[in-house]
Structures are given as structure tokens and as C-alpha cells.
Amino acid sequence: MSTTPTLPAPPPSADADAADLRDFGYEPQLRRGIGSYASFAAGFSFVSILTTVFQLFAFGFSFGGPAFFWTWPLVFLGQFMVALNFAELAARYPLSGCIYQWSRRLANATVGWFAGWVMIIAQIVTVAAAAIALQVVLPRIWSGFQLVGGDPSLTSTSGATNAVILGSILIALTTLVNVVGVRLMAIVNSTGVTLEIIGVAAVIILLLFNIERGPGVVFDTGGTGDGLSYVGPFLVSALMAAYVVVGFDSAGELSEETRDPRHTAPRTILRALAASGIGGGLMLLVALMAAPSLDDGRLATEGLPYVLMSRLGETGGRILLIDVAIAVAVCTLAIQTAGSRMIFSMARDGVLPFSAALSRVGPRTGTPALPAIVVGAGAAAVLLVNIGQAALFTALTSVCIVMLYLAYALVTIPLLVRRIKGWPHGLETTTTERGGKLFGLGRAGVVVNVLAVVYGIGMILNLGWPRQEVYDPSGEHWYLHYFSLIFVGGALLAGTLAYLRYRTRAVAPHTRLPFTTPIPEGETV
């Protein structure tokens, strides 16, 4: 006589996580396979200081001189205020597509929809911006990576074309990893982050043994201005740090795939940002102290790779550049994963085109495959802009950071309004999966929230301000000066048209709540 085999019962924590998700009106579909370190890795790899500091050091130095270093702690502190608010929300709403989910619960479905829409566009462009960084690294490691022509510069025709080829190959690989499943994604991402952390530590330690000057270098403006005349260059150079310190919310994006998310996600959001802030700040400091020269022009054009190759020699420099290339790959993977979860979360609520297909989760992989493909295809299309239009691609990647900050503001501003009305409400008895208290800011919540909102609005204005030196360095296209305003306006207009088409869809079909109905105070649907 044959018997039907039975699957082992899931651990109690898995049952609790599933029941918690059902309380929000969603049936568990995604596979929970992410632990604390993998959750931390998701946020750390999105920020990816080894990728972005290498890519953007020259930008900050060229505008602000060595004193641009001070933009880093200022931006870090501002974003930490944002992260503290996000950590509190992650403990109370452990849902995929967190920016969209948090915003619509704090404000209403309309605000939430636009937060999600803006975030999707920003994440797609950011994938392209991360992938193109391979061109900055790989040809320096081995000239054979320059598959087209001989000039590896991103602004040259051959360099731009090669950047698209290398970036497209990387995006194809990260898409494949995302389609295979979250377990493979977590393994690749965690391994890459471990190597990145080792690389960051190695850069700091090795450059410390090759310093030319003391830490007082950070008070030198490098002739870019003095007193009030330095304010302008300082604000422009702050864009470097603003471009880097984003994406720490990715741990929240993966909440439905994280074990014990109410306990884990808040902590990993803060740890990812703290590790990035400390590591990035130390990298900037030791690079300025170890640079062979501050005034020969090379630091403003070649940036950190110049310092490494000069101080560590060809072999040592190449070894660290290999680690940078790995960091670029896992950064691209993390951003694509976050973007796919945002699309899935909105599609599950039926508020995107082709929602039925985009919300489908493979029963074997437990992963939404089509959203990952959409993000990858969109990013590859953005990459193509770089061929013959390097200035336009640079403008696009600059604007995508404006979009990220705008999406964050669509969370922090409604949250501040709710705090003034007495938020959190109705959640006093809720605990984490481990029986502890939910992460909370207590009486400091309003103050921290105000600082986050003021910082966010200020940085949106700074990022979006029409500047030739940022959006049109060559001075060839006057309209690029206003590209941030044009792009954000166009994105919001397209979003309005899409919203008008899908606003009558249900927020979640099984809850039978109209999409235009705000979620009441304290309700967790």
C-alpha cells in the first residue's frame, strides 16, 4: 500500500510571518529565505560605496576641492534621519514595495501610487547608472575588456559603445539571477557584499600606509572659493554624496522574503546606512591624504582609481579594481531586485498595466520573474542613450537621484502629518516576531521627522536646480540645464495619465477596497 508523502511543517516563525502578511490582506506568495545578513546586504549593496565612491569621487573633488569631504557627513546625517523614520515604518508595515505601501497607508492611495511610480522610474534608471560603472573599472583591469575601439573614456564614441555592451551583459546576468530565485540572489548578493566590505577595509588600510599629508587636508578648498563664495561650489560637490547615499531602504523592499521582518528589517536598514556612511567617509579621507598630488588635475578627472594605481602599483591596484567590479555587479543586482519588488507590489494591487502578469509568482522559484525582466529591459534601453548622447545619459542618471529623493519625501511628509495627529495609533500592543517591542522613536519622532523632511526638500532643490556644470558640462545643449525639471515633470505627467487609467482598480482585489479610498487611521489592510 502506498502513502502520500507529506511535506515537513514550516517552522513556527514562518507560520507567524505568513499570518502577519494575511492580516494586511495579502496571501503569501514570495519565498521567505532571507536572513539578517542578507537583508543587511540588500541595503549595503544598493548604496555600494565601493562602486559609487570610485565612480563619483572626481565629481565631488572637481567642484569643491578637498573640503568637499564635509558634504559626506552632512548628507549621511540627513539620510540617517530619513532612515530612522523608515526603520519605524518597516517594523509596522513589513511589505514588499515598501515606499509605495508606506506612502499609501500614511497618506492615501493617490499619494502612494505616485510614490511607487516615481520609485520605479528612478530604480530602472539607477540600474543603468550602476551597470555603466563597469566601463570605469574593467578596461583599467585589462585592456581586453575594451571590446570596441581603443578609447575607454565614457565620453568617447568607442567608450560609450563599449560601456553599453558591458552594462547590457551585466544586466542580462543580474536578470537571470533574479529570475532563478531569491535564494540565489541572496547568496550572490551576500557574497559580493562580504568581498566589498573586505575591499573597503583594504583600501582604507593600504592607503593609510601611503599618506602624503595629514587629515587637515579636508579644510583646503583647493582654490574653489573662500567664505561665502565657497557655498555654491560646496552645494554642487554635495551632489556626489547625495548620489551615493540612497537605497538603504532595500531591506524594507524585501520584507516579505525576510524571516522575522518586523525585527530584522528596521535594524538592517540602519546598519546598512551606518556601515556605508562610516566606510565611505574613511575612504574619502584616506584618498585625500594619500593622493600623489591635489593640484595636478588628475584627482579631479580620474578620481580614486588614480590614487590606487599610483600608490599600490599596477598589481595591487588591479586586485582592488577587481573587487570594485564585483561591487558594481552586486549593486546592479540589488537595485534590480528592489525595482522588481516595487513593480510586483503595485501590480498585486492591480494598479499597473498588465498587472495580472506582473504580479504572477513562479510556484517553484517563489519569485516574480516578469518584473525583473521589465526592470532589466528598461535599464538596457536607458543604457543605449549613452551611445552618441553621453551628456544626455549623465543628465538622466543625475535626475534619477532627484526621483529617489522625491519618492522618499512622499513618505516622510505624510508620516510627519500623521505624527502630528498622534501616529502610531492602534499598534501599541503589537510586538516583533520574537516578542520584543517594535522599533520606535518615541517622543523624538516628530523632531527626527521634521529634520528628515527639511533635509529631503533641501536636497531635492539642490539636486534639481538647473546647473550647466551638472547637467550640461560641455555646454552643447542649453535645454539640458533644465533637464531635471523637464524629466520630473514628464514623469509625473505620464504617471497622471496612467493613474487616471488604473485608479478604479482595487487596492487589493480580495479586500474589495476601492483604489481611491484612503486607508483609515490605525487600519493595517
Disulfide bonds with the S-S distance in Angstrom:
none
